[in-house]
Amino acid sequence: MMTDRFFGIAFFLRWQWWYSLGILLLALPAQAADVRVAIKQGVSQIQIGGSKTIIVRDRAGKKLGEIPSGYSHTARKSGGTIALGNVQNSELWLKPTSEGYLWIGNRWYRGDARLFISRNGVSAINHVDIEDYLYSVVGAEMIASWHIEALKAQAVAARSYALHKQAESRNRSYDVDTTTATQVYKGLEGEASSTQRAVRETAGEVMVYEGKIILAVFHSSSGGHTENVEDIWRSPLPYLRGVTDYDRDAPVYQWTKSFSRAELSRLVGGVGTIQSMTPIRTTPQGRIVTMQVAGDRETRQVSGAQLRSALGLRSRLFTVSATGSGFVIQGRGFGHGVGLSQWGAKALAEQGYNYRQILGHYYQNAALSRIGG
């Protein structure tokens, strides 16, 4: 039976479900099958190996050598080329045989890899089928034991995000990296049978607005209400609107962090001993945009993003209170607060909503479609 806190969106979610089912009949043009993931960038050396024999080729496809199964070599810069075992070239392409896996750095990966010189070091880009890539992303971004409908919502969001970034990155060497700056990706380590199921059961599905794949950003927990995108990053987008969140059961829904006056003054820096911190500008949901920090030497304005980074806070949704010995920061949520809330998606899934309804709630005005068709 639906609880009171879900009653307010019940009608909308049911309507969005039928709307989305209709949109699924419309197919988008086929997208590139592979996504390019930056595993290592400009490092001094990278360990390379394979579960099966790896064929090493140059940019033109000429075979240069092999790495036998169970062996590894260290790729490093040598002048203007990359040295890998007894192979040396300006660019190397690595392909496992017999559906084997690549060992890059410290993890196993599906797909192929490209090695090249950048940032005065060696970079490794994993070229991997988008669906295989998502097996790992869903498990790295969500907990694999969560409800399958939440995992499916994450799969569609992550697929949409990756393909949106791919469309933006035509002149770069990669589409996404492996961190929270884009999407967390851990290769085989992130996979589970549940994440593979979530990807298979949503194969090719993406969120679109006016025929284009949306910037389907997501975060852990909003602290009760997501934000309009323009209040956090950029100009308005009609599908990234603030909505009520259902993340109250998240362990990061509320949090507290305490600092001594000396510690806070050192971390913020530039004002001397901090006397007070006063919000100057906040988002409609209360996230700090600008904070006035008054010290015994100077008063200056600091952005919420700078404070979150300097103080290691989970979000910009917080208040500051002075105590006898320092300051207490009380906050809510984890992440930027835009788009899909992962803990909110979990709660909705557990209440019986399917992934289409969940996506329709967090990505307002967007619809579900399928690439390739």
N, C-alpha and C positions, 0 to 999 in steps of 0.2 A: 504494500500500500504506500502511495506517495506521501512523503512528509510535507509539512506546511511550507518549509523553505524551498521546496521544488515546485510548488503549485503555480507560482507566478509565471513560469516559463513553459508550463506543460503544453498549452495550446500552440505556442510558437514552435516548439520543437516538433510537435506532430505535423504541423503544416510544413516545416522545413524538410522533414523526412520525405513527404510525398513530392515536394518540389524537386528535391535532389534526385529522386528516383527517375523523374522525367528527364532531367538534364543528362543523366548517365547515358541516354540514348544518343547523345551528340558526341562525336569523337573529334578530338583535336588532331592537328597534323602530327605525324610521328616525330619524336625527339631523338637526340643522339642516344644510342644504347648504353654508352659508357659515361661514367662520371670520373673526373680527374681529381684525385685527392692528394694534397700535399702532405706526405708522411714526414719527410725531413727536408729542411731548407737551409742551404748554405753551411752545412756542418763539416767538420774536418774529416770524418770518415763514417762509413755506414757498413754494418755487417750484412751480407747478402747470402742467402742459402735457399734450399727448396726441399719440399717433401718428395718431389720427383725431379728428374733431370731438368735443368734450366737451360734453354737455348739462349745464347747471347748474340744479338745482332746489332748492326749499326743503323743509322737513320734510314738508309736506303733499303734495309732489309737483308743485307748480306750477312751470312753467318760468320761470326768471329770466334766462337768457342762454345764450350759447355761448362756447366757446374754440375757434377754428378750428384745424385740423390744422397742426402746425408752429409754433404760437405758444405763448407761456407768459405767465402772470401771477403776481404775488407776492400770496399771501394773507397778510393781517396783521390784527391786532386794531384796530378803530376804535370806541372807546367800548365798548358792550356787544355789538357786532356784528363780523362778519368782512367785510372789504373784499377783493374779488377782481375786478380790472379795474373795470368800471363796475357790478358787482353788489355789493350789501351786504345781509347778513341775519344773524340770530343763529346760523343753522346752514345749511350748504350741502352738497348731495349732488352728486357728480360721476360721470357715467356716459359712458364712451366709446361712440361709435357704431361699427357695422360691426366688432365684435370688436377694437377698438383697445386700446391700452395707455395707462396713466396714468403721467405723470412726476411723482413726488412727492419733493421735496427734491433728491436726486441719483441716483435710480434709476428704472427702468421697472418697473411692476407690472401684473399682470392684475387683473381685477375692477373694482369701483367704490370710491369713497372718500367718507367723511363728514368734514367740517370743522366744528369747534365750538370754543368758548372753554373753556379749562381752565388751571389753574395760572397765571392771569393772562396767558395767551398763547394761541396757536393750536395745536390738536391735529388730527392727521390719522389716521383709522382706515381701513385697507384692508379692505373686505368682499370676500372672495374665496372661490370654491368650494374646498372642502377638498382635492380632488384636485389642482387647479391650484396651490394653496398648497404641497402636498407636492413638486411638481416642483422647487421652489426649496429647500425645507428639506433634502431628501435630499442635494442637491449642496452645500449650505452646511455641513452637518454631517458629511458623509463626502466622500472624494475620489471624483469621478465615474468614475474609471478602475478603481476597486476591483471585485472580483468581484460579478456581478449578484445572487447570493444574499445577500451582505452588504448590498447596497443595498436589496434587498427587505425584509430584516429591519429595516433603518433606517426604511423607508417605513411598515411596520406599527407600529413603536414610535412614530414621530412622529405618525402618525394617531391612535393610541390616546391619546397624551399630549395632543394638541390638543383632542380631544373630551372627555377627562376634565376639562381646564381649562375648557372651554366650559360643562360642566355645573356647575362651581363658580362661574362668573362671571356668573350670570344678572342680577345687579343692578349690574354694572359696564359701562363703555362699551366694553371690549375683552376678548378672551379670552387672547391672548398678545401678547408684544412681539417684537422682532426680534433679541434678544440671547441670550447663554447663560443668562440668568436664566430663560428659558423655552426657546425653540428659535431657532436662528439662521435668519434669513430675509432673502434679498437680492433678492427679486423675480426678474425674468428673468435677472439676472446669475448666479444660483445654478443655473440649469437646464442640463441636457445631455441628449442623446438617451438616455443610460443611466439617468439619474434619472427621465425620463419613462417609460421602459420599466418600471422597478422599481415605480413608482406604478400604472401601468396593470395590470400583472400581479398586483398585490395589491389591486385596487380594492375599497374598502369593508371590508377585513379589519382587525380589531382584536383585541387581547388582552383577555380578560375573566376575571373571577373572580366566581363566584356570580351570573352574569347581568349584571354591571356592568363597564364599561370600566375597566381598571386605570390607575393612575398609572405609566405606562411610562417612567420616567426612564432616562437613559443617560449615558454619559461616554466619554471618549477611551480611557483605559487604567487598569486597577486596580492594576497592579504585581504581578499574580500571583493575586489572590483578591479577589472583590467582597465588599461588606459587607452585613450585615443593616441594614435601613433604620433601625431604632430606635437603632442605635449611632451613626448620623450625624445624623438629624434629628428623628424623631418616634416615635410608638408603633408597635408591630410591624404589618407587613402580610404576610400569608402568601405572597404572590407576590414579595416583594423580600427574598430570603434570600441570604446570602453563598454563592457557589459558586466553584469553581476557574476561573480565567481562563486564556486561551490567548494572551496578549498579549506573550509574551517577545520577539517580533521588533519590537515597537513602538519607535520612536526615543525615546520618553519612558518606556520601561520602567524605566530607571535614569537618574538625573541627579544632578549635583553643582552646588552654588552656594557660593561663598566670600564671606565678609564680613570686613572689618577690624573690630577691636574697637570702634573709634570709630563706624564706619558702622552696625554692628548696634545699638549703644547708642542711636544717634540714631533709627533706624527703629522700634525697639521703644518707647523712651521711658519716662520715669517712674521709672527705677531708678538712674540714674547710669551709670557705666561698668560694663558687664556682666562679671561674673566667671565665671558658669556658667549652664547651662540644663539642667534635669533634668525628664524626663517624670514627671508625677504620675499621670495617668490616660490610658490608651490604649484603642482598640477592640480586639476580639479579633484583628484582623489587623494591629494595630500603628499605626493612625492616631492622631495626637495629639489627645486631647480637652482635656487641661489640661497646661500646662508651667509649672514653677517657674523664674522668671527672677530670678537673684540678682545685684544690682548693689552698688556700693560705697556707695550711699545707702539702698537699700531692696530688699526681696525681695517679689515679688508673683507671683500666678498669672495666666497669660494663656491664653486658649483657643486651641486649634489653629487654629480658623477665623480668629481675629484675627492670629495669627502668619503664616498663609498669605497673608492680604491685605497685611499690613504689609511682608512680605519678598518678595512677588511669587513665591511658590513654586507649583509645579505641582500639588501635592497636600498632604494632611496626613500622608502616609505617609513620615516622614523621621526621621533621627537627627542629633544635633548633636555635633560633636567640636571641642574647643579645640585651636588650633595656637599656635605661638609668637607670631604677630602678630594672630590673630583666631580665627575659627570657620569650620568647613567643615560644610555641611549636605548630607547624602547622602539622596536620596529615590528613590521609585519611583512610577510612574504619573502620570496627568494627569486631574484632576477629582475628583468626590466619591466615586467607587467604588461607587455603588449602581446596580443594574439592569444593562442591557446594556452591555457593553464593546465599543466600536467596533473597536478593534484585535483584540480577541478574536474578534469576529464575522468579521472579515476572514480571520483564520487558519483558523477553522472552515470558512468557505466555500471556501477554497483547498484544504482537505483533503477536500472533496467533500460536506460537509453542506449541506442546503438550509435555506432561511430558516425553515421551520417548526421544524426541529430546533434551530436556533440560538436562536430565540425561546423554545422550550421549556426550554432549558438556563438562560438568564439570567432568565426570569420563571417561577420555580418555582410549581407548582400552578395556574398560569393556563392558559387554553386559547384557541385561535384561533377566532374567530367572524366573522360578517359583518353589517354594519349594513344595515338596509333590507330585505334579502332579496327 
